Amino acid sequence: MSGALFRSDWRNIRRYAVPARMVAECAEARQRGDWRAACEAARIDVDIDPDLLVEAPVAHLAPDLLRWHLPRVLHGSTEFAARRLHLLVPDSPVGPDTVLLTVRSADSAHGSQRLRLGAVRGAAVLLDGPAAPFPAYFWDVRSIGRLPAALGSGSAASDRRAAFAAAGFEFTAGQDDKWRSADRNRVLTPLDPWRLAHDTRWLAARLGERAWTVSDNSYWQPNAFRYLTVFVDGDTTRVSWTTTEGRPCIPIDLVCYSADQELIRQGQLAPGALHPLVRDVLYPDAPAEPFVPTDGEVVRVRCNGVWHAVEARLGRLDPLAHTLDERRRERALQAFGGATGGCFAVERMWYGGLGRLPRRLREYRAGLWQRLIHGGTRTLCELLDAGLDPYLRDGTGGTLIHRIAAFDHREMLPRLLAAGVGLDTVDKEGYTALHRTVQQLGPADVIMTLVDAGADLSIRNRDGETVLDHVRKAFRYGDRLRPDLRAALVHLREQAP
């Protein structure tokens, strides 16, 4: 989960996930002391008990900095992992009565990128529960100066045990086979021992906990080991393999090699493109270079033996070399199943047809979708007002309704339907928006809204499965199924003929 392993994901995250407008609006709100406005600019909902709010350290929170540093799904995604709860640990000792902030991601994957800010008294949610620690230098403007020391050593070393020794770790005796197995399976490749040493010592000093377990079951390889535990005792830090998960835990994606430093080292990110607060402490002399998305793209495609220009702008594809009559004739031919080529084949693929678009068009479309997903409802409305094609498709052939969970669906669904986007349009795999949302165990309120809007339950995907088939699969999760999702699926099933 390091920048070294997922550079393309992190490059897109740095381009789109915390846009320059968000950073500027958050900075302005902080300057006038309006932390709520800063949270809204950073797409963070506030859900703090009024009794805790008076003691919560909200005045020093930089919501955009928090958003910059939170872990992501990766593996081709720039989004937050679903149902992740982080405890924001301050740069001071934490007692049982200390009020701490929490931040939670959405309940489902491919959903809204809005976060929810809460507060708890004491660190029990971390020590006894599901939360992951998030140190102050990732979110508190007073602690950002600690970031250079916290970001670790840089590039990954091939000899992992030697790297741990260089970071000051001592080793539990009799575990040589575990280390050899870990090296052979490359399961520790993303973990930065220097960063792990720094964070465990820092957390131990603030929370008083001396044993920290590093775990991420999605990343550990079978038959290699289970858990890595760090024991902090004064200036001594010892590392040991264990067979059971301990508490508290540090997810491995919090102690990986720095994605920012890796991207800069590889020449894929300019120091000036970092978040301003990060740039000022890591590269204080670098001029600001915020990423500016392109408005459009023009590519040349081979058409009837010659090269033609095709322009993509605001989600619309325009075969510039062809007249309106030629375009109508080709589209009529497609409607009757006729074969198309050249510019019109590219146009067909742009709007969900099978095939592979030219690389620059794929990149432009992917970037446009990233702007929409991370900009949310506000950005989508602005671009629609500016002429964005409401029939825009993504790389899977999905429409804006397929990704409606990323936006305020109560506001956007009526607008998209009024613009002519089909509620039951299928993607390349034959999934409707409802079908895909159920298959991904998406937000319950989105499922309810699509059902109540009249989504067709009988459409089969390319595997011959209907929405109800995926409802049956979902119920196999039993008690692990979210209660709100269970209620939504029951409501869906009641609408079946």
Helices and strands as residue ranges (DSSP letters): H 7-12, I 13-17, H 20-31, H 35-41, E 44-46, H 50-53, G 58-60, H 63-69, E 85-89, E 99-104, E 115-121, H 124-127, E 132-135, G 136-138, G 144-146, H 147-150, H 160-166, E 169-171, H 176-185, H 193-207, E 211-215, E 227-233, E 236-242, E 249-251, G 252-254, H 259-265, G 271-273, H 276-282, E 296-303, E 306-313, E 316-319, H 324-335, H 342-350, H 359-385, G 404-406, H 409-418, H 433-439, H 444-452, H 467-475, G 478-480, H 483-494
